[in-house]
Amino acid sequence: MKIDIFYFSGTGNSLHVARQLQRKIPESKLVPIIHLLCQDNIKTSADTIGFVFPCFCLTIPIPLYDLLKKIDLTSAQYIFAICTRGGSHSEAFEYIDKIIKKQDRHL
């Protein structure tokens, strides 16, 4: 089973969470979202895909939005997301579901 964890981190909190998750799932691969944004199409062959990111203005950060619009999720059998936030309300998960629904996928 191949597991890709895509992460975006501004202050380092989400990177810390992604690294801790990778320690618990050693076969996973961390993929920095910021390095993929110059690509027009993003392909992954992972069975499990995760997104780790901070809450920005009650929703997802723009780099994650851009990634979700470009990534091909056809290989994914399981998709999850982790949003780091300081206790504030967030609609991030609903927003991600709305975007990936266009590929017939959901969290």
All heavy atoms as an XYZ file, in Angstrom:
859
protein
N       0.837     -1.178      0.000
C       0.000      0.000      0.000
C       0.884      1.244      0.000
O       1.800      1.364      0.789
C      -0.898     -0.011      1.239
C      -1.719      1.251      1.360
S      -2.786      1.280      2.804
C      -4.208      0.502      2.096
N       0.587      2.168     -0.875
C       1.335      3.415     -0.969
C       0.519      4.536     -0.334
O      -0.670      4.668     -0.599
C       1.627      3.723     -2.436
C       2.502      4.929     -2.621
C       2.892      5.130     -4.070
C       3.735      6.382     -4.160
N       3.895      6.849     -5.510
N       1.188      5.316      0.524
C       0.521      6.401      1.245
C       1.294      7.698      1.020
O       2.473      7.785      1.344
C       0.458      6.102      2.755
C      -0.265      4.778      2.997
C      -0.214      7.244      3.501
C      -0.127      4.266      4.410
N       0.615      8.687      0.443
C       1.198     10.018      0.261
C       0.498     10.985      1.205
O      -0.739     11.033      1.256
C       1.024     10.513     -1.172
C       1.972      9.854     -2.150
O       2.944      9.202     -1.706
O       1.752      9.986     -3.370
N       1.292     11.747      1.944
C       0.765     12.783      2.828
C       1.246     14.129      2.286
O       2.429     14.457      2.376
C       1.227     12.585      4.282
C       0.768     11.217      4.803
C       0.705     13.713      5.170
C       1.358     10.842      6.146
N       0.329     14.863      1.706
C       0.637     16.182      1.172
C       0.449     17.193      2.300
O      -0.572     17.179      2.983
C      -0.302     16.520      0.011
C      -0.134     15.616     -1.176
C      -0.843     14.431     -1.280
C       0.750     15.948     -2.180
C      -0.682     13.599     -2.373
C       0.916     15.115     -3.277
C       0.202     13.942     -3.376
N       1.443     18.058      2.474
C       1.326     19.013      3.580
C       1.685     20.416      3.122
O       2.468     20.633      2.209
C       2.211     18.606      4.769
C       3.692     18.796      4.526
C       4.312     20.000      4.855
C       4.456     17.792      3.940
C       5.661     20.189      4.612
C       5.801     17.974      3.696
C       6.400     19.176      4.032
O       7.730     19.374      3.781
N       1.049     21.379      3.792
C       1.401     22.793      3.655
C       1.527     23.331      5.066
O       0.672     23.068      5.918
C       0.326     23.570      2.887
C       0.587     25.045      2.873
C       1.574     25.574      2.058
C      -0.113     25.903      3.701
C       1.842     26.941      2.056
C       0.140     27.267      3.706
C       1.125     27.780      2.884
N       2.590     24.063      5.320
C       2.811     24.602      6.659
C       3.350     26.019      6.560
O       4.287     26.263      5.812
C       3.796     23.708      7.415
O       3.849     24.070      8.766
N       2.743     26.919      7.294
C       3.221     28.289      7.317
C       4.216     28.517      8.440
O       5.338     28.957      8.228
N       3.827     28.163      9.656
C       4.670     28.397     10.827
C       5.439     27.164     11.276
O       6.288     27.254     12.142
C       3.814     28.884     12.014
O       2.885     27.846     12.357
C       3.078     30.161     11.685
N       5.108     26.015     10.716
C       5.773     24.778     11.088
C       4.896     23.821     11.874
O       5.249     22.669     12.071
N       3.737     24.279     12.344
C       2.858     23.404     13.115
C       2.336     22.234     12.283
O       2.328     21.092     12.739
C       1.678     24.191     13.698
C       2.115     25.166     14.757
O       3.126     24.981     15.422
N       1.362     26.243     14.905
N       1.901     22.505     11.066
C       1.372     21.436     10.214
C       2.487     20.493      9.776
O       2.263     19.285      9.647
C       0.657     22.021      8.998
O      -0.494     22.721      9.412
N       3.676     20.999      9.561
C       4.810     20.141      9.237
C       5.098     19.212     10.411
O       5.349     18.015     10.222
C       6.052     20.968      8.898
C       7.348     20.190      8.667
C       7.194     19.163      7.543
C       8.490     21.159      8.367
N       5.046     19.735     11.628
C       5.257     18.910     12.814
C       4.221     17.784     12.885
O       4.563     16.627     13.140
C       5.198     19.767     14.074
C       5.296     18.983     15.334
N       6.484     18.446     15.796
C       4.349     18.609     16.229
C       6.264     17.783     16.906
N       4.970     17.870     17.198
N       2.962     18.114     12.649
C       1.899     17.108     12.670
C       2.134     16.070     11.577
O       1.995     14.862     11.808
C       0.509     17.769     12.526
C      -0.575     16.732     12.283
C       0.191     18.610     13.763
N       2.511     16.511     10.373
C       2.773     15.584      9.267
C       3.932     14.643      9.605
O       3.860     13.438      9.327
C       3.071     16.365      7.991
N       4.969     15.166     10.210
C       6.110     14.320     10.598
C       5.725     13.314     11.677
O       6.167     12.166     11.645
C       7.276     15.189     11.071
C       7.994     15.885      9.945
C       9.125     16.735     10.460
N       9.877     17.336      9.365
C      10.621     18.415      9.496
N      10.725     19.028     10.673
N      11.275     18.901      8.456
N       4.914     13.743     12.635
C       4.457     12.822     13.677
C       3.584     11.718     13.073
O       3.691     10.551     13.466
C       3.674     13.577     14.763
C       4.513     14.513     15.589
C       5.618     13.786     16.342
O       5.399     12.755     16.952
N       6.831     14.311     16.260
N       2.768     12.078     12.118
C       1.937     11.097     11.432
C       2.805     10.101     10.661
O       2.558      8.895     10.695
C       0.969     11.815     10.495
C      -0.068     10.983      9.782
C      -0.957     10.244     10.774
C      -0.913     11.874      8.883
N       3.839     10.603     10.001
C       4.744      9.725      9.261
C       5.473      8.769     10.215
O       5.727      7.622      9.856
C       5.752     10.534      8.456
C       6.631      9.654      7.578
C       7.691     10.421      6.841
O       8.271     11.369      7.379
N       7.944     10.027      5.614
N       5.791      9.211     11.400
C       6.426      8.325     12.386
C       5.502      7.169     12.752
O       5.954      6.053     12.982
C       6.816      9.098     13.641
C       8.036      9.974     13.425
C       8.447     10.746     14.660
N       8.679      9.857     15.784
C       8.576     10.235     17.055
N       8.237     11.476     17.348
N       8.815      9.390     18.027
N       4.199      7.436     12.795
C       3.208      6.399     13.117
C       2.906      5.504     11.910
O       2.477      4.373     12.080
C       1.899      7.030     13.609
C       2.054      7.865     14.844
C       2.244      6.990     16.058
C       2.267      7.855     17.311
N       2.588      7.096     18.488
N       3.116      6.050     10.717
C       2.873      5.301      9.474
C       4.169      5.344      8.657
O       4.309      6.131      7.721
C       1.720      5.917      8.658
C       0.494      6.156      9.537
C       1.367      5.024      7.467
C      -0.582      6.994      8.879
N       5.165      4.522      9.005
C       6.498      4.614      8.392
C       6.523      4.439      6.876
O       7.407      4.962      6.206
C       7.295      3.502      9.072
C       6.513      3.063     10.241
C       5.101      3.476     10.018
N       5.555      3.721      6.314
C       5.558      3.519      4.857
C       5.019      4.727      4.094
O       5.006      4.728      2.865
C       4.765      2.254      4.483
C       3.291      2.298      4.790
C       2.933      1.872      6.208
O       3.818      1.734      7.070
O       1.733      1.673      6.454
N       4.597      5.760      4.806
C       4.070      6.954      4.155
C       5.190      7.858      3.663
O       6.317      7.819      4.152
C       3.156      7.719      5.117
O       3.888      8.181      6.228
N       4.848      8.674      2.682
C       5.796      9.626      2.103
C       5.233     11.034      2.277
O       4.079     11.290      1.933
C       5.996      9.319      0.622
C       6.968     10.261     -0.079
C       7.158      9.835     -1.530
C       6.378     10.763     -2.405
N       6.506     10.515     -3.831
N       6.045     11.936      2.838
C       5.640     13.336      2.972
C       5.932     14.072      1.674
O       7.027     13.963      1.111
C       6.383     14.010      4.119
C       6.060     13.538      5.529
C       6.821     14.372      6.545
C       4.574     13.580      5.806
N       4.942     14.842      1.212
C       5.076     15.585     -0.037
C       4.727     17.048      0.242
O       3.576     17.362      0.565
C       4.142     15.031     -1.129
C       4.337     15.776     -2.435
C       4.334     13.525     -1.305
N       5.705     17.961      0.120
C       5.396     19.377      0.347
C       4.575     19.949     -0.812
O       4.992     19.896     -1.976
C       6.768     20.044      0.443
C       7.726     19.090     -0.193
C       7.122     17.728     -0.138
N       3.422     20.472     -0.508
C       2.514     21.011     -1.528
C       3.176     22.137     -2.305
O       3.034     22.222     -3.518
C       1.205     21.494     -0.869
C       0.409     20.289     -0.361
C       0.377     22.334     -1.828
C      -0.805     20.645      0.468
N       3.914     22.967     -1.627
C       4.495     24.158     -2.253
C       5.412     23.797     -3.428
O       5.530     24.554     -4.381
C       5.207     25.040     -1.195
C       5.233     26.498     -1.616
C       6.550     24.527     -0.841
C       3.914     27.182     -1.469
N       6.024     22.607     -3.396
C       6.923     22.185     -4.477
C       6.174     21.697     -5.713
O       6.790     21.528     -6.764
C       7.865     21.088     -3.995
C       8.856     21.562     -2.990
N       9.638     20.707     -2.266
C       9.188     22.804     -2.561
C      10.414     21.393     -1.450
N      10.146     22.676     -1.609
N       4.885     21.484     -5.604
C       4.101     20.938     -6.716
C       3.314     21.987     -7.482
O       2.800     21.704     -8.557
C       3.117     19.883     -6.186
C       3.720     18.703     -5.452
C       2.611     17.849     -4.852
C       4.588     17.882     -6.378
N       3.217     23.172     -6.946
C       2.289     24.159     -7.498
C       2.643     24.666     -8.884
O       1.780     25.174     -9.584
C       2.119     25.321     -6.521
C       1.472     24.924     -5.197
C       1.348     26.126     -4.289
C       0.132     24.259     -5.418
N       3.895     24.511     -9.301
C       4.271     24.964    -10.636
C       3.847     23.961    -11.714
O       3.892     24.273    -12.905
C       5.772     25.239    -10.716
S       6.779     23.795    -10.372
N       3.415     22.772    -11.317
C       2.971     21.756    -12.261
C       1.513     22.003    -12.661
O       0.701     22.422    -11.842
C       3.096     20.363    -11.659
C       4.503     19.971    -11.295
C       4.560     18.597    -10.633
O       3.689     17.765    -10.819
N       5.601     18.384     -9.848
N       1.201     21.717    -13.932
C      -0.179     21.879    -14.403
C      -1.075     20.742    -13.932
O      -2.238     20.950    -13.594
C      -0.215     21.961    -15.927
C       0.406     23.248    -16.437
O       0.335     24.262    -15.726
O       0.962     23.237    -17.545
N      -0.533     19.516    -13.962
C      -1.269     18.333    -13.525
C      -0.421     17.595    -12.501
O       0.774     17.423    -12.700
C      -1.563     17.401    -14.702
C      -2.438     18.069    -15.737
O      -3.494     18.577    -15.413
N      -1.995     18.074    -16.981
N      -1.058     17.142    -11.440
C      -0.338     16.438    -10.384
C      -0.912     15.031    -10.294
O      -2.118     14.854    -10.097
C      -0.466     17.187     -9.046
C       0.118     18.593     -9.199
C       0.222     16.424     -7.929
C      -0.233     19.542     -8.093
N      -0.056     14.057    -10.454
C      -0.463     12.652    -10.469
C       0.136     11.942     -9.266
O       1.292     12.156     -8.930
C       0.023     12.009    -11.771
C      -0.374     10.590    -11.963
C      -1.766     10.484    -12.516
C      -2.028      9.022    -12.898
N      -3.408      8.713    -12.934
N      -0.656     11.098     -8.641
C      -0.182     10.247     -7.573
C      -0.719      8.848     -7.817
O      -1.791      8.690     -8.393
C      -0.617     10.745     -6.180
O      -0.138      9.853     -5.191
C      -2.107     10.873     -6.060
N       0.027      7.856     -7.398
C      -0.436      6.473     -7.528
C      -0.737      5.876     -6.157
O      -0.892      4.665     -6.029
C       0.610      5.640     -8.260
O       1.837      5.663     -7.558
N      -0.850      6.724     -5.164
C      -1.065      6.264     -3.788
C      -2.483      5.731     -3.600
O      -3.445      6.258     -4.167
C      -0.811      7.398     -2.811
N      -2.576      4.685     -2.773
C      -3.878      4.128     -2.392
C      -4.549      4.998     -1.335
O      -5.762      5.113     -1.289
C      -3.705      2.717     -1.807
C      -2.974      1.791     -2.746
O      -3.409      1.666     -3.896
O      -1.971      1.208     -2.324
N      -3.714      5.564     -0.472
C      -4.189      6.445      0.590
C      -3.527      7.802      0.422
O      -2.309      7.883      0.250
C      -3.856      5.862      1.979
O      -4.506      4.597      2.110
C      -4.309      6.786      3.089
N      -4.343      8.838      0.469
C      -3.841     10.202      0.306
C      -4.320     11.035      1.485
O      -5.507     11.017      1.830
C      -4.336     10.827     -1.015
C      -3.798     10.033     -2.206
C      -3.942     12.294     -1.108
C      -4.370     10.454     -3.535
N      -3.371     11.745      2.101
C      -3.706     12.620      3.206
C      -3.279     14.045      2.929
O      -2.334     14.285      2.171
N      -3.988     14.970      3.528
C      -3.662     16.389      3.422
C      -3.538     16.941      4.842
O      -4.447     16.759      5.661
C      -4.754     17.151      2.663
C      -5.007     16.635      1.277
C      -6.110     15.843      1.009
C      -4.129     16.914      0.251
C      -6.346     15.358     -0.268
C      -4.345     16.427     -1.030
C      -5.468     15.644     -1.291
N      -2.433     17.601      5.131
C      -2.211     18.235      6.431
C      -1.956     19.712      6.158
O      -1.077     20.052      5.356
C      -1.022     17.599      7.187
C      -0.814     18.281      8.527
C      -1.231     16.091      7.369
N      -2.686     20.577      6.842
C      -2.632     22.002      6.528
C      -3.173     22.814      7.696
O      -3.928     22.302      8.525
C      -3.469     22.286      5.273
C      -4.907     21.871      5.432
C      -5.861     22.765      5.865
C      -5.296     20.562      5.187
C      -7.176     22.380      6.046
C      -6.609     20.158      5.358
C      -7.546     21.075      5.789
N      -2.838     24.101      7.751
C      -3.407     24.968      8.780
C      -4.726     25.576      8.304
O      -4.970     25.706      7.102
C      -2.348     26.065      8.939
C      -1.713     26.147      7.589
C      -1.741     24.748      7.027
N      -5.563     25.935      9.234
C      -6.794     26.656      8.923
C      -6.428     28.112      8.608
O      -5.711     28.759      9.373
C      -7.737     26.593     10.115
S      -9.262     27.516      9.881
N      -6.870     28.602      7.473
C      -6.658     30.000      7.093
C      -8.024     30.647      6.903
O      -8.792     30.213      6.043
C      -5.890     30.108      5.775
C      -4.390     29.988      5.889
C      -3.766     29.525      7.027
C      -3.586     30.337      4.823
C      -2.395     29.409      7.114
C      -2.211     30.227      4.890
C      -1.617     29.768      6.047
N      -8.339     31.637      7.693
C      -9.603     32.380      7.553
C     -10.804     31.444      7.499
O     -11.667     31.557      6.627
C      -9.566     33.289      6.327
S      -8.264     34.523      6.385
N     -10.839     30.477      8.386
C     -11.914     29.503      8.554
C     -12.004     28.459      7.439
O     -12.938     27.672      7.395
C     -13.280     30.197      8.706
C     -13.372     31.250      9.805
C     -14.761     31.856      9.833
C     -13.023     30.661     11.159
N     -11.042     28.437      6.531
C     -11.078     27.477      5.423
C      -9.668     26.989      5.102
O      -8.786     27.074      5.939
C     -11.796     28.089      4.202
O     -12.032     27.070      3.237
C     -11.022     29.240      3.600
N      -9.451     26.509      3.898
C      -8.149     25.953      3.510
C      -7.242     27.040      2.935
O      -7.728     28.017      2.356
C      -8.306     24.792      2.511
C      -8.921     25.249      1.197
C      -9.134     23.674      3.129
C      -8.979     24.174      0.114
N      -5.937     26.869      3.047
C      -5.010     27.839      2.459
C      -5.013     27.728      0.925
O      -5.302     26.661      0.363
C      -3.649     27.451      3.039
C      -3.802     26.060      3.519
C      -5.240     25.840      3.819
N      -4.686     28.808      0.268
C      -4.689     28.861     -1.194
C      -3.800     27.781     -1.820
O      -4.221     27.162     -2.804
C      -4.320     30.273     -1.697
C      -5.449     31.243     -1.344
C      -4.047     30.284     -3.196
C      -5.144     32.696     -1.583
N      -2.590     27.501     -1.312
C      -1.795     26.424     -1.923
C      -2.505     25.066     -1.925
O      -2.410     24.318     -2.893
C      -0.519     26.390     -1.089
C      -0.382     27.783     -0.570
C      -1.798     28.209     -0.292
N      -3.241     24.751     -0.869
C      -3.988     23.496     -0.844
C      -5.126     23.539     -1.864
O      -5.370     22.564     -2.579
C      -4.537     23.197      0.550
C      -5.410     21.951      0.659
C      -4.656     20.695      0.222
C      -5.949     21.790      2.068
N      -5.810     24.655     -1.949
C      -6.871     24.818     -2.945
C      -6.314     24.585     -4.348
O      -6.902     23.834     -5.139
C      -7.482     26.219     -2.838
C      -8.470     26.526     -3.931
C      -9.785     26.074     -3.842
C      -8.083     27.252     -5.048
C     -10.692     26.353     -4.851
C      -8.989     27.530     -6.061
C     -10.292     27.079     -5.957
O     -11.184     27.345     -6.971
N      -5.185     25.202     -4.647
C      -4.567     25.033     -5.971
C      -4.191     23.570     -6.223
O      -4.388     23.055     -7.331
C      -3.329     25.926     -6.107
C      -3.678     27.407     -6.169
O      -4.859     27.744     -6.408
O      -2.764     28.226     -5.962
N      -3.653     22.894     -5.216
C      -3.311     21.483     -5.357
C      -4.552     20.649     -5.638
O      -4.557     19.807     -6.540
C      -2.626     20.969     -4.093
C      -2.370     19.451     -4.087
C      -1.088     19.136     -4.845
C      -2.310     18.915     -2.691
N      -5.613     20.874     -4.886
C      -6.834     20.087     -5.054
C      -7.438     20.252     -6.438
O      -8.067     19.332     -6.964
C      -7.860     20.459     -3.980
C      -7.494     20.059     -2.551
C      -8.474     20.682     -1.564
C      -7.456     18.553     -2.402
N      -7.255     21.407     -7.035
C      -7.767     21.644     -8.393
C      -6.944     20.922     -9.455
O      -7.433     20.650    -10.540
C      -7.780     23.150     -8.698
C      -8.802     23.918     -7.919
C     -10.184     23.530     -8.375
C     -11.219     24.480     -7.869
N     -12.534     24.197     -8.398
N      -5.683     20.572     -9.145
C      -4.770     19.978    -10.124
C      -4.521     18.484     -9.930
O      -4.106     17.808    -10.857
C      -3.409     20.676    -10.057
C      -3.432     22.136    -10.402
C      -2.042     22.719    -10.219
C      -1.987     24.179    -10.507
N      -0.615     24.706    -10.391
N      -4.745     17.957     -8.744
C      -4.328     16.588     -8.436
C      -5.330     15.562     -8.981
O      -6.542     15.770     -8.941
C      -4.116     16.402     -6.913
C      -3.381     15.097     -6.632
C      -5.430     16.493     -6.162
C      -2.864     14.971     -5.223
N      -4.792     14.482     -9.494
C      -5.587     13.360     -9.973
C      -5.710     12.355     -8.830
O      -4.716     11.759     -8.413
C      -4.902     12.726    -11.182
C      -5.658     11.548    -11.758
O      -6.642     11.081    -11.140
O      -5.263     11.072    -12.836
N      -6.913     12.147     -8.342
C      -7.148     11.291     -7.179
C      -7.692      9.909     -7.543
O      -8.175      9.186     -6.679
C      -8.131     11.982     -6.222
C      -7.686     13.324     -5.649
C      -8.828     14.001     -4.908
C      -6.481     13.140     -4.745
N      -7.599      9.519     -8.805
C      -8.218      8.262     -9.233
C      -7.647      7.033     -8.541
O      -8.341      6.035     -8.382
C      -8.131      8.086    -10.762
O      -6.770      8.182    -11.177
C      -8.962      9.116    -11.483
N      -6.399      7.061     -8.128
C      -5.796      5.894     -7.473
C      -6.222      5.752     -6.013
O      -6.077      4.690     -5.419
C      -4.271      5.984     -7.537
O      -3.799      7.046     -6.727
N      -6.761      6.804     -5.446
C      -7.046      6.832     -4.003
C      -8.266      6.006     -3.636
O      -9.344      6.185     -4.194
C      -7.245      8.265     -3.542
N      -8.055      5.122     -2.674
C      -9.165      4.370     -2.106
C      -9.595      4.989     -0.779
O     -10.699      4.748     -0.306
C      -8.747      2.917     -1.899
C      -8.444      2.215     -3.198
C      -7.929      0.810     -2.967
O      -8.089      0.231     -1.893
N      -7.305      0.243     -3.972
N      -8.692      5.773     -0.184
C      -8.973      6.416      1.092
C      -8.308      7.784      1.092
O      -7.130      7.901      0.757
C      -8.435      5.557      2.248
C      -8.740      6.094      3.610
C     -10.003      5.965      4.174
C      -7.761      6.734      4.356
C     -10.290      6.454      5.441
C      -8.030      7.225      5.623
C      -9.288      7.080      6.159
O      -9.566      7.573      7.416
N      -9.070      8.808      1.455
C      -8.554     10.180      1.504
C      -8.891     10.754      2.879
O     -10.026     10.640      3.346
C      -9.173     11.063      0.400
C      -8.888     10.475     -0.984
C      -8.654     12.491      0.502
C      -9.644     11.147     -2.109
N      -7.887     11.368      3.513
C      -8.127     11.989      4.813
C      -7.492     13.368      4.845
O      -6.656     13.712      4.016
C      -7.590     11.114      5.954
C      -6.092     11.009      6.015
C      -5.342     11.905      6.766
C      -5.424     10.002      5.317
C      -3.960     11.806      6.833
C      -4.049      9.894      5.382
C      -3.307     10.796      6.131
N      -7.901     14.157      5.828
C      -7.353     15.498      6.000
C      -7.215     15.802      7.483
O      -8.036     15.368      8.296
C      -8.254     16.535      5.332
N      -6.153     16.540      7.800
C      -5.914     17.023      9.151
C      -5.688     18.527      9.058
O      -4.807     18.987      8.342
C      -4.684     16.342      9.791
C      -4.908     14.827      9.899
C      -4.381     16.963     11.148
C      -3.686     14.064     10.348
N      -6.490     19.257      9.792
C      -6.401     20.718      9.793
C      -5.905     21.174     11.162
O      -6.534     20.879     12.180
C      -7.781     21.297      9.500
S      -7.849     23.091      9.508
N      -4.765     21.856     11.178
C      -4.266     22.410     12.435
C      -4.889     23.786     12.628
O      -4.957     24.580     11.693
C      -2.727     22.509     12.441
O      -2.297     23.337     11.364
C      -2.093     21.139     12.292
N      -5.355     24.013     13.840
C      -5.983     25.301     14.117
C      -5.991     25.538     15.614
O      -5.952     24.599     16.389
C      -7.395     25.365     13.558
C      -8.301     24.266     14.068
C      -9.601     24.206     13.260
N     -10.425     23.122     13.734
C     -11.313     23.220     14.703
N     -11.499     24.374     15.314
N     -12.024     22.192     15.077
N      -6.054     26.763     16.003
C      -5.992     27.118     17.411
C      -7.344     27.140     18.088
O      -7.643     28.055     18.837
N      -8.185     26.166     17.818
C      -9.483     26.101     18.468
C     -10.570     26.870     17.751
O     -11.711     26.899     18.202
N     -10.262     27.481     16.631
C     -11.262     28.246     15.898
C     -12.148     27.323     15.064
O     -11.775     26.205     14.738
C     -10.579     29.271     14.987
O      -9.770     28.603     14.038
N     -13.305     27.800     14.699
C     -14.220     27.070     13.829
C     -13.619     27.017     12.424
O     -12.942     27.935     11.988
C     -15.581     27.768     13.793
C     -16.511     27.176     12.810
N     -17.137     25.966     13.019
C     -16.913     27.598     11.592
C     -17.891     25.682     11.976
N     -17.769     26.667     11.101
N     -13.894     25.939     11.725
C     -13.378     25.793     10.364
C     -14.365     25.015      9.520
O     -15.013     24.089     10.002
C     -12.032     25.064     10.369
O     -11.612     24.808      9.048
N     -14.477     25.402      8.269
C     -15.294     24.669      7.299
C     -14.402     24.000      6.269
O     -14.825     23.689      5.168
C     -16.278     25.626      6.642
C     -17.263     26.210      7.638
C     -18.227     27.205      7.030
O     -18.244     27.360      5.794
O     -18.978     27.827      7.803
N     -13.151     23.765      6.652
C     -12.154     23.237      5.727
C     -12.542     21.882      5.149
O     -12.401     21.642      3.951
C     -10.794     23.142      6.415
N     -13.034     20.977      5.984
C     -13.324     19.629      5.515
C     -14.490     19.620      4.528
O     -14.463     18.906      3.528
C     -13.597     18.697      6.696
C     -12.446     18.638      7.665
C     -12.621     19.000      8.980
C     -11.180     18.244      7.257
C     -11.565     18.963      9.879
C     -10.113     18.209      8.139
C     -10.306     18.567      9.447
N     -15.509     20.416      4.808
C     -16.628     20.525      3.879
C     -16.167     21.104      2.547
O     -16.605     20.674      1.474
C     -17.741     21.397      4.477
C     -18.419     20.782      5.672
C     -17.711     21.067      6.994
O     -16.627     21.696      7.010
O     -18.237     20.636      8.033
N     -15.272     22.068      2.608
C     -14.757     22.707      1.401
C     -13.939     21.717      0.566
O     -14.080     21.651     -0.652
C     -13.918     23.930      1.794
C     -13.647     24.875      0.662
C     -14.671     25.584      0.058
C     -12.351     25.061      0.196
C     -14.421     26.458     -0.982
C     -12.095     25.937     -0.849
C     -13.133     26.626     -1.431
O     -12.887     27.487     -2.468
N     -13.097     20.926      1.220
C     -12.313     19.908      0.503
C     -13.252     18.899     -0.146
O     -13.080     18.539     -1.318
C     -11.320     19.200      1.452
C     -10.221     20.162      1.887
C     -10.718     17.964      0.789
C      -9.322     19.629      2.975
N     -14.236     18.430      0.601
C     -15.193     17.469      0.045
C     -15.873     18.020     -1.207
O     -16.070     17.306     -2.189
C     -16.249     17.091      1.076
C     -16.068     15.697      1.620
O     -15.267     14.916      1.057
O     -16.730     15.366      2.615
N     -16.235     19.283     -1.172
C     -16.892     19.912     -2.326
C     -15.969     19.898     -3.554
O     -16.417     19.622     -4.666
C     -17.283     21.350     -1.959
C     -18.024     22.071     -3.031
C     -18.413     23.466     -2.570
C     -19.101     24.233     -3.669
N     -19.452     25.590     -3.268
N     -14.696     20.162     -3.351
C     -13.747     20.212     -4.469
C     -13.481     18.811     -5.027
O     -13.516     18.599     -6.238
C     -12.420     20.875     -4.042
C     -12.654     22.345     -3.686
C     -11.376     20.758     -5.151
C     -11.468     23.020     -3.014
N     -13.233     17.836     -4.150
C     -12.861     16.504     -4.645
C     -14.075     15.692     -5.106
O     -13.918     14.664     -5.767
C     -12.010     15.712     -3.636
C     -12.771     15.367     -2.371
C     -10.732     16.487     -3.310
C     -11.984     14.498     -1.394
N     -15.265     16.157     -4.788
C     -16.480     15.491     -5.267
C     -16.520     15.486     -6.793
O     -17.086     14.581     -7.403
C     -17.717     16.183     -4.695
C     -19.005     15.488     -5.013
C     -20.176     16.182     -4.356
C     -21.446     15.402     -4.653
N     -22.610     16.046     -4.026
N     -15.892     16.468     -7.424
C     -15.844     16.539     -8.889
C     -15.094     15.357     -9.485
O     -15.259     15.037    -10.651
C     -15.223     17.855     -9.329
C     -16.074     19.055     -8.955
C     -15.419     20.355     -9.287
C     -16.307     21.481     -8.809
N     -15.704     22.778     -8.933
N     -14.251     14.698     -8.667
C     -13.539     13.486     -9.092
C     -14.196     12.234     -8.502
O     -13.604     11.171     -8.466
C     -12.069     13.547     -8.674
C     -11.279     14.611     -9.380
C      -9.797     14.455     -9.087
O      -9.244     13.375     -9.228
N      -9.167     15.554     -8.684
N     -15.427     12.401     -8.027
C     -16.175     11.306     -7.417
C     -15.447     10.732     -6.204
O     -15.407      9.514     -5.994
C     -16.468     10.216     -8.447
C     -17.631      9.342     -8.034
O     -18.509      9.832     -7.280
O     -17.662      8.161     -8.436
N     -14.859     11.602     -5.390
C     -14.134     11.218     -4.172
C     -14.689     12.009     -2.993
O     -15.348     13.043     -3.170
C     -12.626     11.505     -4.297
C     -11.940     10.752     -5.393
C     -11.807      9.286     -4.980
N     -11.060      8.510     -5.930
C     -11.603      7.656     -6.783
N     -12.897      7.517     -6.847
N     -10.853      6.948     -7.590
N     -14.409     11.516     -1.791
C     -14.806     12.240     -0.588
C     -13.844     11.877      0.539
O     -13.144     10.866      0.477
C     -16.247     11.932     -0.191
C     -16.474     10.495      0.149
N     -16.275      9.997      1.410
C     -16.876      9.450     -0.612
C     -16.536      8.706      1.410
N     -16.896      8.344      0.195
N     -13.823     12.721      1.552
C     -12.991     12.454      2.724
C     -13.585     11.302      3.513
O     -14.774     11.149      3.603
C     -12.879     13.680      3.625
C     -12.113     14.866      3.085
C     -12.184     16.028      4.076
C     -10.679     14.513      2.816
